Amino acid sequence: MLWEATLKAGLETGCVVILSIEQLTQEVLSLPSAARALLAEKLVESLEFETDPAI
């Protein structure tokens, strides 16, 4: 699983940060607006699917 690989990599480097969705949200909302906008754009892009040009 991805989280297991992430945890193992973090343990090997000595840097592990595990945030809940709520904690992550707080951190993200504290970013400057330009950084939040870029992150929002990236998140939306990650949700976009190929569309059928015939439709």
KANORDA-V438583 format. One line per field, one symbol per residue. ss: DSSP state (~ for helix, > for strand, _ for the rest). phi: phi as a letter, one per 40 degrees, with the letter a starting at -180 (. if undefined). burial: # if it has 16 or more other C-alpha atoms within 10 Angstrom, else .. A space follows every 10 residues. Layout:
ss->???
phi->???
burial->???
This chain:
ss->_~~~~~~~~~ ~~~_______ ~~~~~~~~~_ __~~~~~~~~ ~~~~~~~___ _____
phi->.ccccccccc cccgbbbbbc dcccddcccc ccdccccccc ccccdcccbc bcccc
burial->......#... .......... .......... .......... .......... .....
